[in-house]
Amino acid sequence: MIRRRRTARRSRGARKGTAGTRRNVRRALVLAVLICGGLGGGVAWRGWTHLCDACPSIAQIYAFEPKEATKLFAADGSLLAELAIERRTPIRMEGLPRHVYNAFIAVEDKRFWGHAGVDVLRTTRAFFDFLMRGYGAAGGSSITQQLAGNMFESSVNRRDISVRRKLREIRVAIDLERAYSKWEILEAYLNQINFDGVFGVQAAAERYFGKTAAQLNLPEAALLAAIPRNPAGYNPIRRPERAIGRRNLVLQLMAAQGLVSIEDAEAAKAYPLELARGARIEQDAPYFVEWVRQRLYDRYGIDIYEKGFRVYTTLDPDLQAVADSALLAQLEWVDRHPAYSGVTFEEVRAWPPDSLYQVSRGGAEMPYVQGMFVALDAATGDVRAMVGGRDFGDSEFNRATQAIRQPGSVFKPFVYATAIASGIPASEIIYDQPYYLENVGGDPYAPRNFENDFKGPLTLRRALARSINVVAVKLGQRVGEESFAQMAERMGIESSVPRVPSAAIGSMDVRPIEIAAAYSTFANLGVRVSPRSILRVESKDGRVLWESRVQRERVLEPDVAWVAQSMLRDAVDRGTGTLAVRSRYAIPFSVPVAGKTGTTNDATNTWFVGFTPDLVTTTWIG
């Protein structure tokens, strides 16, 4: 029995030791969990803080401004164009109907008013959904999280589906909620979201319905709320059936959440899809707008697409419309003319697309007749109208400001002005007869007239009116190549004028807008003005950032300019310009018009530069 007793005692001790061991194990496990939890928490905290090094600070969040388009206004104050990478028109919550923002809350974040930036329930469900289904699982981002991604794309890239990106998004969303009220967050969200190429609910309302966001009815608001989940997939213009289906889902959710009545939701579901007419409005004055854009970009860089500048330009919309119509009509007239043997615009447009691609890829211009027109205010140099080509969609090359063309006879007035300034009267007689100049290293230079004949003795006035080449070359030699070249440059020709005999009849290359600026000297009796396209640039809050000044300089004595001007009036009334001005367009003689025609070999370049006391115009076709 002792032994058994001993055995019994040993058994009880063993049981007691076993129980103690279990307690120690439990204690060790608890301690291990605490230690691991602490270490894990520390590691997690370090990871969290390191992860968010790239996140924006609270100060950056406060300083954030959404990208806003720069608006260009014409001289009459009308909106001419917008410059933007993201087209956006900001709107305030005040005055916005409740059903507009409720539609977005219903479908995107029904617990928006109650969470602190993150909908924990939805995020947890989305996390497990992601584990089960992987890529393509439904997202769980709240409105605040979506805003975080839209505001700070560099640090919160919403195209990245990694856990790292999601954690950053959560961190920024929490900071947003600390920095702003719910109303401010909702307003920012409505101004940021993408509606397939337009950004913000106001711009979307204008694009799809032709109205402001404040004017949206319930079915229209629900349709817009349907788009952000998949902007391209639910675009009502391209995918109307899918858009209507999701719109009806939004209405159903609004009714289920008590945001609208069931009756109103059902009525809205039956509402037909009525989009604004005219999916694409043609840009007015596209060549002028692009010219202004380039000048703005040189001054402000990428800010022109983001800072919401207000740019006031010199363009006259009425004159621009007349210029567009007149130039197009003239080009079509050339296409139909029996003497024209080239390819017409309509024939080129009918070519197979691969043929057009080969031409454009080779850098060649499309082989049809092109043209340009520019009009300047004579007193200020303000560009009132500009047509840089036949079709901006086909060719963005601006022939008014970028093309270099031989001016031909429109250059001659600079030679004649040099002669008048040197004391040679307009009544001076020069013989139009065969004329030869020795050419070093080659055949003698022998200028010929357009009609390939000679007129005999002519006054300078008559020779300019009839555009006699031989007289112009002789006169150029008399005053000196250097003298008339310098005169042209003082008057506004910025391109290089070669010091050769043929320069007197325009054998060099110039830009059309230079010719217009130079002729302003004649219109202003000796005062040259520089072309101006921008009056001033303002910030979006109305501060003047830059204001241009009229650039005027006297480069010719008034009496010399007056004589040259009267000679150019004769060119219109009794010379080569009569057909263009007085006959075909029947402008009465009571309207004072002066100008000069110009052509080069085989009519590759045909010009007319004309002016009144108020306006200087340059037209080129070739």
C-alpha positions in Angstrom: 0.0 0.0 0.0 2.9 2.4 0.7 4.2 1.8 -2.6 0.9 2.4 -4.0 0.5 5.4 -1.8 3.8 6.5 -3.1 2.7 5.8 -6.5 -0.5 7.6 -5.8 1.4 10.6 -4.5 3.7 10.5 -7.5 0.7 10.5 -9.7 -0.8 13.5 -8.0 2.5 15.3 -8.2 2.8 14.5 -11.8 -0.7 15.9 -12.4 0.2 19.0 -10.4 3.4 19.4 -12.4 1.6 18.9 -15.7 -0.9 21.6 -14.7 1.9 24.0 -13.8 3.6 23.4 -17.1 0.3 24.1 -18.9 0.0 27.4 -17.0 3.6 28.3 -17.9 2.9 27.5 -21.5 -0.2 29.6 -21.5 1.8 32.4 -19.9 4.6 32.0 -22.4 2.1 32.0 -25.3 0.4 35.2 -23.9 3.8 36.8 -23.4 4.9 35.7 -26.9 1.7 37.1 -28.4 2.2 40.3 -26.5 5.8 40.5 -27.6 5.0 39.6 -31.1 2.1 42.0 -31.1 4.3 44.7 -29.8 7.0 43.9 -32.3 4.4 43.5 -35.0 2.7 46.8 -34.0 6.1 48.5 -34.0 7.0 47.1 -37.4 3.5 47.9 -38.6 3.8 51.5 -37.3 7.2 51.9 -38.9 5.9 50.4 -42.1 2.8 52.7 -42.0 4.9 55.9 -41.4 7.5 54.8 -44.1 4.7 54.0 -46.5 3.2 57.4 -46.1 6.5 59.3 -46.7 5.2 59.8 -50.2 1.8 60.9 -49.1 0.9 64.6 -49.2 1.1 66.5 -46.0 -1.8 68.4 -44.4 -0.2 71.6 -45.6 -0.2 70.2 -49.2 -3.7 69.1 -48.8 -4.7 72.6 -47.7 -2.8 74.2 -50.6 -4.2 71.9 -53.3 -6.0 73.5 -56.2 -7.8 71.6 -58.9 -6.6 72.0 -62.5 -8.8 74.5 -64.3 -8.9 75.4 -68.0 -7.6 78.7 -69.3 -10.3 80.6 -71.1 -9.7 82.7 -74.2 -12.0 85.6 -74.9 -12.5 87.5 -78.1 -12.4 91.3 -78.4 -16.2 91.5 -77.8 -15.9 89.5 -74.6 -17.4 86.2 -76.0 -15.7 82.9 -75.0 -13.4 81.9 -77.9 -11.8 78.7 -76.6 -10.6 76.8 -73.5 -7.1 75.4 -73.1 -7.0 72.4 -70.8 -5.7 68.9 -70.4 -8.7 68.2 -68.2 -11.7 70.3 -69.1 -13.3 71.4 -65.9 -15.7 74.2 -64.7 -15.8 74.4 -60.9 -19.1 74.7 -59.1 -20.1 75.5 -55.5 -22.4 73.4 -53.4 -24.7 76.4 -52.8 -27.6 76.2 -55.2 -26.9 72.6 -56.2 -30.1 70.5 -56.0 -30.1 67.8 -53.3 -30.9 65.1 -55.8 -27.7 65.8 -57.7 -25.2 65.1 -54.9 -27.5 62.4 -53.4 -27.3 60.5 -56.6 -23.5 60.2 -56.2 -23.7 59.4 -52.5 -26.2 56.6 -53.2 -24.1 54.7 -55.7 -20.6 55.6 -54.5 -20.7 55.9 -50.7 -24.0 55.5 -48.9 -22.3 55.9 -45.5 -20.5 59.0 -46.5 -21.9 61.2 -43.8 -21.0 58.8 -41.0 -17.5 57.6 -41.6 -14.2 59.4 -41.0 -12.8 58.9 -44.5 -13.0 55.1 -44.8 -16.1 52.9 -44.9 -14.7 50.1 -42.7 -17.5 47.6 -43.5 -17.2 48.2 -47.3 -13.4 48.2 -47.2 -13.3 44.9 -45.3 -15.8 43.3 -47.7 -13.8 44.5 -50.6 -10.6 43.1 -49.0 -12.0 39.6 -48.7 -13.5 39.9 -52.1 -10.1 40.8 -53.5 -8.5 37.7 -51.7 -11.2 35.5 -53.2 -11.4 36.9 -56.7 -8.3 39.0 -57.2 -8.1 41.6 -59.9 -11.5 42.8 -61.0 -13.1 42.5 -57.6 -15.4 45.3 -56.7 -13.7 48.4 -55.2 -14.5 49.6 -51.7 -13.2 53.2 -51.9 -15.3 55.9 -50.2 -15.9 59.2 -51.8 -13.1 60.6 -49.7 -10.7 57.9 -50.9 -11.7 58.5 -54.5 -11.0 62.2 -54.0 -7.6 61.4 -52.5 -6.7 59.4 -55.7 -8.0 62.1 -58.0 -6.2 65.0 -56.1 -2.8 63.3 -55.7 -2.3 61.0 -58.6 1.5 60.8 -58.1 1.3 59.4 -54.6 -2.1 57.6 -54.8 -2.3 56.1 -58.3 -5.8 54.6 -58.6 -4.7 52.4 -61.5 -2.5 50.5 -59.0 -4.4 47.7 -57.3 -1.8 46.9 -54.7 -2.2 46.9 -51.0 0.4 49.6 -50.7 -1.6 52.0 -52.9 -4.8 51.2 -50.9 -3.1 52.0 -47.6 -1.8 55.3 -49.0 -5.3 56.1 -50.2 -6.7 55.4 -46.8 -4.0 57.6 -45.1 -4.7 60.6 -47.4 -8.5 60.1 -47.0 -8.2 60.3 -43.2 -6.1 63.4 -43.6 -8.6 64.9 -45.9 -11.4 64.4 -43.4 -9.2 66.1 -40.7 -8.6 69.0 -43.0 -12.0 69.6 -44.5 -15.7 69.4 -43.7 -17.9 66.8 -45.3 -19.5 69.5 -47.5 -16.1 70.7 -48.7 -15.0 67.1 -49.5 -18.2 66.5 -51.4 -17.8 69.7 -53.4 -14.2 68.9 -54.3 -15.3 65.4 -55.3 -18.0 66.7 -57.6 -15.5 69.0 -59.2 -12.8 66.4 -59.7 -14.4 63.2 -61.0 -13.9 62.1 -64.6 -16.9 61.9 -66.9 -15.0 60.4 -69.9 -12.9 63.4 -71.0 -14.6 66.1 -69.1 -14.0 66.6 -65.4 -16.5 67.8 -62.8 -20.2 67.6 -62.7 -20.7 71.1 -64.1 -18.6 70.4 -67.3 -20.4 67.0 -67.6 -23.8 68.7 -67.4 -22.8 71.1 -70.1 -21.4 68.4 -72.3 -24.1 65.8 -72.1 -27.2 67.9 -71.5 -26.3 71.5 -72.5 -27.2 72.9 -69.1 -25.7 73.7 -65.8 -25.5 71.2 -62.9 -28.0 73.3 -61.0 -30.5 72.7 -63.8 -30.3 68.9 -63.8 -33.4 66.9 -63.1 -33.5 63.6 -61.2 -32.9 61.2 -64.1 -30.2 63.4 -65.6 -28.4 63.6 -62.2 -28.7 59.8 -61.8 -27.2 59.4 -65.3 -24.2 61.5 -64.5 -23.7 59.6 -61.2 -23.7 56.4 -63.2 -20.6 57.4 -65.3 -17.6 57.6 -62.9 -17.4 53.9 -62.1 -16.5 53.3 -65.7 -16.4 56.5 -67.7 -15.9 55.0 -71.1 -18.2 52.1 -70.5 -21.1 54.2 -69.3 -20.6 57.2 -71.7 -24.2 57.9 -72.7 -23.2 59.1 -76.2 -21.3 55.9 -77.1 -23.1 53.4 -74.8 -26.6 54.7 -74.3 -28.1 51.3 -73.3 -25.5 50.6 -70.7 -25.7 54.1 -69.4 -29.5 53.9 -69.0 -29.2 50.6 -67.2 -26.8 51.9 -64.6 -28.8 55.1 -64.3 -31.8 53.0 -63.3 -29.6 51.2 -60.7 -28.7 54.6 -59.2 -32.3 55.5 -59.0 -33.1 52.2 -57.3 -30.4 52.7 -54.7 -31.6 56.3 -54.1 -35.1 54.9 -53.4 -33.8 52.1 -51.2 -31.8 54.6 -49.1 -34.7 56.9 -48.7 -33.1 59.7 -50.8 -36.1 59.8 -53.2 -39.5 58.3 -53.1 -40.2 55.1 -54.9 -42.7 56.8 -57.1 -40.2 59.5 -58.2 -37.5 56.8 -58.9 -39.9 54.8 -61.1 -40.9 57.9 -63.0 -37.3 58.8 -63.5 -36.5 55.3 -64.8 -39.1 55.8 -67.6 -37.5 59.2 -68.6 -36.0 59.0 -72.1 -32.4 59.7 -72.7 -32.3 63.3 -74.1 -28.7 64.4 -74.7 -27.6 67.9 -75.9 -27.5 68.2 -79.7 -24.1 68.6 -81.3 -21.7 66.3 -79.7 -18.8 68.3 -81.1 -18.8 72.1 -81.7 -16.3 73.2 -84.2 -13.6 75.5 -82.8 -13.8 79.1 -83.9 -10.6 80.6 -85.3 -8.5 77.5 -84.6 -5.3 78.9 -86.2 -5.5 82.0 -84.1 -6.3 80.1 -81.0 -3.3 77.8 -81.6 -1.0 80.8 -82.2 -2.2 82.4 -78.9 -1.7 79.0 -77.1 1.9 78.8 -78.3 2.7 82.3 -77.1 1.0 81.7 -73.8 3.0 78.4 -73.4 6.2 80.2 -74.0 5.4 82.6 -71.2 3.6 80.4 -68.6 4.4 76.8 -69.6 2.1 74.0 -68.3 0.3 76.5 -66.1 -1.9 77.5 -69.0 -3.7 74.1 -68.7 -4.1 74.1 -65.0 -4.3 77.6 -63.5 -7.6 78.9 -65.0 -6.1 82.0 -66.6 -8.5 84.5 -68.3 -6.9 85.6 -71.6 -8.4 88.5 -73.5 -7.5 88.5 -77.1 -7.8 90.9 -80.1 -9.9 88.7 -82.4 -13.1 90.1 -83.9 -15.6 87.2 -84.2 -17.6 88.9 -86.9 -14.6 89.7 -89.1 -13.3 86.2 -88.5 -16.5 84.6 -89.7 -16.4 86.8 -92.9 -12.7 85.9 -93.4 -13.4 82.2 -93.0 -16.2 82.3 -95.5 -14.5 84.5 -98.1 -11.3 82.5 -98.2 -13.1 79.2 -98.5 -15.3 80.5 -101.3 -12.2 81.7 -103.2 -10.4 78.4 -102.8 -13.4 76.5 -104.0 -13.6 78.9 -107.0 -10.0 78.1 -107.9 -10.8 74.4 -107.7 -13.7 74.8 -110.1 -11.8 77.1 -112.5 -11.2 75.6 -116.0 -7.6 76.8 -116.0 -6.7 75.0 -112.8 -5.3 71.6 -113.6 -4.2 70.5 -110.1 -5.8 68.2 -107.5 -8.8 69.6 -105.8 -9.6 69.5 -102.1 -12.5 67.1 -102.5 -10.4 64.7 -104.6 -7.8 64.5 -101.9 -10.4 63.9 -99.3 -11.7 61.0 -101.3 -8.3 59.3 -101.4 -7.9 56.1 -99.3 -6.7 56.7 -95.7 -3.4 54.9 -96.3 -2.6 57.3 -99.1 -3.2 60.3 -96.9 -1.0 58.7 -94.2 1.9 58.2 -96.6 1.8 61.9 -97.6 1.6 63.1 -94.0 4.2 60.7 -92.8 6.6 62.0 -95.5 6.2 65.6 -94.2 4.7 66.8 -97.5 1.8 69.2 -97.7 -1.4 67.9 -99.1 -1.3 68.6 -102.8 -4.3 70.9 -103.1 -4.7 74.7 -103.2 -4.1 76.3 -99.8 -4.6 79.8 -98.6 -4.3 82.2 -95.6 -5.7 85.5 -94.5 -4.7 87.9 -91.7 -6.2 91.3 -90.8 -4.5 93.8 -88.5 -5.9 96.9 -86.9 -3.9 99.6 -88.6 -3.5 101.8 -85.5 -2.7 99.1 -82.9 -1.5 96.0 -84.8 -4.3 94.0 -83.1 -5.0 90.8 -85.1 -8.7 91.0 -85.9 -8.9 87.9 -88.0 -6.6 85.0 -88.9 -7.1 82.0 -91.2 -4.0 79.9 -91.4 -5.2 77.3 -93.9 -8.0 75.6 -95.6 -8.9 73.0 -92.9 -7.3 73.0 -89.4 -8.3 69.4 -88.9 -6.4 68.4 -92.0 -3.4 70.6 -91.4 -2.6 72.6 -88.3 0.3 74.4 -90.0 -0.4 78.1 -89.8 0.5 79.7 -93.1 0.0 83.2 -91.7 2.7 82.9 -89.1 4.8 79.9 -89.9 5.0 79.6 -93.7 7.8 81.2 -95.6 6.8 82.3 -99.1 8.2 84.4 -101.9 6.3 87.7 -101.8 6.8 88.6 -105.4 5.5 92.0 -106.4 4.0 92.8 -103.0 7.7 93.6 -102.0 8.0 96.3 -104.6 6.5 99.1 -102.5 9.5 99.0 -100.2 11.8 99.7 -103.1 9.6 102.6 -104.3 9.4 104.0 -100.7 13.2 104.0 -100.6 13.3 105.9 -103.9 10.7 108.5 -102.6 12.7 108.9 -99.4 15.9 109.5 -101.4 14.2 112.4 -103.3 13.2 110.6 -106.5 9.6 111.8 -107.3 6.7 109.6 -108.3 6.6 111.3 -111.6 10.2 110.2 -112.5 10.3 108.4 -115.8 12.1 105.1 -116.2 12.2 103.1 -119.4 10.7 99.6 -119.4 12.9 97.9 -121.9 15.3 94.9 -122.0 17.7 95.2 -119.1 20.7 93.1 -118.3 22.9 92.9 -115.2 26.3 91.2 -115.1 26.1 88.1 -112.9 29.5 87.0 -111.5 30.1 83.4 -112.4 27.0 83.0 -114.5 24.7 84.4 -117.2 23.6 88.0 -117.1 20.5 88.6 -115.0 17.6 89.8 -117.3 14.3 90.5 -115.5 11.1 89.9 -117.4 7.6 91.3 -116.9 4.6 89.1 -116.1 3.1 89.7 -119.6 6.6 89.1 -121.2 6.6 92.5 -123.0 7.9 96.0 -122.5 5.9 99.2 -122.0 8.5 101.8 -122.8 8.7 105.0 -120.7 6.7 104.9 -117.5 6.4 107.1 -114.4 7.2 105.4 -111.1 3.5 105.8 -110.2 2.4 104.0 -113.3 5.0 101.4 -113.1 4.0 100.4 -109.6 0.3 100.4 -110.5 1.0 98.0 -113.4 3.6 96.0 -111.4 6.4 96.3 -114.0 9.3 94.1 -112.9 12.0 95.7 -115.1 11.3 99.2 -113.6 11.4 97.8 -110.1 14.8 96.1 -110.6 16.2 99.3 -112.3 15.0 101.4 -109.4 16.4 99.0 -106.9 19.8 99.3 -108.5 19.5 103.1 -108.5 18.8 103.4 -104.8 21.0 100.4 -103.9 20.3 96.9 -102.7 21.4 97.7 -99.2 19.1 100.7 -98.9 15.9 99.1 -100.0 16.7 96.0 -97.9 17.2 98.1 -94.8 14.0 100.0 -95.6 12.0 96.7 -95.7 13.6 95.5 -92.4 12.8 98.8 -90.7 9.2 98.6 -91.9 8.7 95.2 -90.4 10.2 92.4 -92.6 12.0 90.2 -90.1 13.1 87.6 -92.5 16.5 88.1 -94.2 16.5 90.2 -97.3 19.3 89.2 -99.6 21.3 92.0 -101.2 20.8 90.9 -104.8 19.1 92.5 -107.8 16.1 90.1 -107.8 15.2 91.0 -104.3 13.6 94.2 -105.7 10.8 92.0 -107.1 10.5 89.7 -104.1 12.7 86.7 -104.7 13.3 86.1 -101.0 11.1 84.2 -98.5 9.0 86.0 -95.9 6.2 85.2 -93.5 2.8 86.6 -94.5 2.3 88.3 -91.1 5.5 90.2 -91.6 4.1 91.7 -94.9 1.0 92.8 -93.1 3.0 94.5 -90.3 5.2 96.2 -92.9 2.2 97.6 -94.9 0.8 99.1 -91.7 3.6 101.7 -92.1 1.9 102.9 -95.3 -1.6 102.9 -93.6 -0.3 104.9 -90.6 1.7 107.4 -92.7 5.1 106.2 -91.6 4.3 104.6 -88.2 4.9 100.8 -88.0 2.9 98.7 -85.6 3.7 95.2 -84.4 1.1 92.4 -84.6 -0.6 91.9 -81.2 -2.9 88.9 -80.3 -3.2 89.2 -76.5 -4.5 92.2 -74.7 -4.0 90.9 -71.1 -3.8 87.8 -69.0 -5.6 87.6 -65.7 -5.6 85.0 -62.9 -8.9 83.2 -62.2 -9.6 85.7 -59.4 -9.2 88.7 -61.7 -5.6 89.8 -60.9 -3.8 91.2 -64.0 -0.8 89.0 -64.6 0.4 90.6 -67.8 -0.8 93.3 -70.1 0.5 94.0 -73.6 1.2 97.4 -75.0 0.8 98.7 -78.5 4.2 98.8 -80.2 4.4 101.7 -82.5 7.5 103.2 -84.1 8.0 105.9 -86.8 10.2 104.4 -89.5 9.2 106.7 -92.5 8.6 110.4 -92.8 4.9 111.2 -93.2 5.3 112.9 -96.6 7.2 109.9 -98.0 4.5 107.5 -96.6 1.7 109.7 -98.0 3.2 109.6 -101.5 3.7 105.8 -101.3 0.2 105.4 -100.0 -1.2 107.4 -102.9 0.7 105.2 -105.4 -0.8 102.1 -103.8 -4.2 103.6 -104.1 -3.6 104.0 -107.8 -2.6 100.3 -108.0 -6.1 99.5 -106.7 -8.1 102.1 -108.7 -6.2 101.9 -112.0 -3.8 99.0 -111.8 -3.4 95.3 -111.1 -5.6 95.5 -108.0 -8.7 96.9 -109.8 -10.1 93.6 -110.7 -9.8 92.2 -107.2 -11.2 95.2 -105.3 -13.2 97.5 -107.5 -14.6 95.0 -110.0 -15.1 91.6 -108.5 -16.1 92.7 -105.0 -17.6 96.0 -106.2 -16.1 98.1 -103.4 -17.1 101.7 -104.4 -14.4 104.3 -105.1 -15.7 106.3 -102.2 -14.1 103.7 -99.9 -10.3 104.5 -99.7 -8.5 101.3 -100.4 -4.8 100.9 -101.3 -2.8 97.8 -101.9 -0.7 95.6 -104.1 -1.0 92.3 -105.9 1.8 89.8 -106.2 2.6 86.6 -108.0 5.6 84.3 -108.5 6.4 81.9 -111.3 3.6 79.6 -112.4 1.3 81.4 -109.8 2.8 79.2 -107.1 2.2 82.2 -104.8 -0.5 84.7 -105.4 -1.0 87.7 -103.0 -3.0 90.7 -102.3 -2.1 93.1 -99.5 -4.6 95.9 -99.0 -5.4 98.5 -96.4 -7.9 101.2 -95.5 -7.3 103.8 -92.8 -8.5 101.3 -90.2 -7.4 97.8 -91.4 -4.5 96.1 -93.0 -5.1 92.7 -94.7 -2.9 90.1 -96.3 -4.2 87.2 -98.5 -2.1 84.4 -100.0 -3.2 81.5 -102.1 -0.9 78.9 -103.6 
